[in-house]
Amino acid sequence: MTRIKICGVTEPAYALVAVEAGADFIGLNFAPSHRRVTLSKAKAIAEAVREFGEHRPKLVGVFVNAEPREINHIATQVGLDMAQLSGDEDQRSLSEIERPVIKAVHVPPGPVEEHSGHSLRTRLAVLRDRKAIPLLDTKVPGKAGGTGRSFEWEVATELAREFYFLLAGGLTPQNVAEAVATVRPWAVDVSSGVETNGVKDPQKIRDFVRAVREAEAATGPQQTG
């Protein structure tokens, strides 16, 4: 199945909606943002999710240019399953983090030139070698993610034949089925696309998950990597 990550969750109630809808990952933002959660709020969300036992979604902490020591401390305090690095972190950061890593790779909007496509393939290959999972998101100056802007899916479609990655950037309940059918990614990631006026919308979360599952049923299994 195509995995689903609901990111930028700020309240236990939204996390529970994501769990019940069938999400595979829940993202908690620890970077400067209106979706940023305090340590105590993150612990409350994690506690609510853990009530679902071993089949619960994985908890992913989202960080931007944070020190590995800080990431490891928060991961231990909250009980995170994974860490997502969405900034300009170097290879040292990946090796010093004690949890499995998701690393954001920012793709410029608009057509991707051939040399840019080669560069993306090289970056994904390096991350694969380091056992990190890439997340393809739209490059927006001054923003690390959650912008609601998409990039051309053509390059992602080519990369999906070779790599596992999370597809992000401008996904919504209205377009995610097309994204799944076109790109065939290992996972999809959404934040602003399931919000109304900057706040998570339970019905949009349910609609997003349902759209992914319906697309799967129509297209069959996704990439094998």
Rosetta blueprint (number, residue, H / E / L):
1 M L
2 T L
3 R E
4 I E
5 K E
6 I E
7 C L
8 G L
9 V L
10 T L
11 E L
12 P H
13 A H
14 Y H
15 A H
16 L H
17 V H
18 A H
19 V H
20 E H
21 A H
22 G L
23 A L
24 D L
25 F E
26 I E
27 G E
28 L E
29 N E
30 F L
31 A L
32 P L
33 S L
34 H L
35 R L
36 R E
37 V L
38 T L
39 L H
40 S H
41 K H
42 A H
43 K H
44 A H
45 I H
46 A H
47 E H
48 A H
49 V H
50 R H
51 E L
52 F L
53 G H
54 E H
55 H H
56 R L
57 P L
58 K E
59 L E
60 V E
61 G E
62 V E
63 F E
64 V L
65 N L
66 A L
67 E L
68 P H
69 R H
70 E H
71 I H
72 N H
73 H H
74 I H
75 A H
76 T H
77 Q H
78 V H
79 G L
80 L L
81 D L
82 M E
83 A E
84 Q E
85 L E
86 S L
87 G L
88 D L
89 E L
90 D L
91 Q H
92 R H
93 S H
94 L H
95 S H
96 E H
97 I L
98 E L
99 R L
100 P L
101 V E
102 I E
103 K E
104 A E
105 V E
106 H E
107 V E
108 P L
109 P L
110 G L
111 P L
112 V L
113 E L
114 E H
115 H H
116 S H
117 G H
118 H H
119 S H
120 L H
121 R H
122 T H
123 R H
124 L H
125 A H
126 V H
127 L H
128 R H
129 D H
130 R L
131 K L
132 A L
133 I E
134 P E
135 L E
136 L E
137 D E
138 T E
139 K L
140 V E
141 P L
142 G L
143 K E
144 A L
145 G L
146 G L
147 T L
148 G L
149 R L
150 S L
151 F L
152 E L
153 W H
154 E H
155 V H
156 A H
157 T H
158 E H
159 L H
160 A H
161 R L
162 E L
163 F L
164 Y L
165 F L
166 L E
167 L E
168 A L
169 G L
170 G L
171 L L
172 T L
173 P L
174 Q L
175 N L
176 V H
177 A H
178 E H
179 A H
180 V H
181 A H
182 T H
183 V H
184 R L
185 P L
186 W L
187 A E
188 V E
189 D E
190 V E
191 S L
192 S H
193 G H
194 V H
195 E E
196 T E
197 N L
198 G L
199 V E
200 K E
201 D L
202 P H
203 Q H
204 K H
205 I H
206 R H
207 D H
208 F H
209 V H
210 R H
211 A H
212 V H
213 R H
214 E H
215 A H
216 E H
217 A H
218 A H
219 T H
220 G L
221 P L
222 Q L
223 Q L
224 T L
225 G L
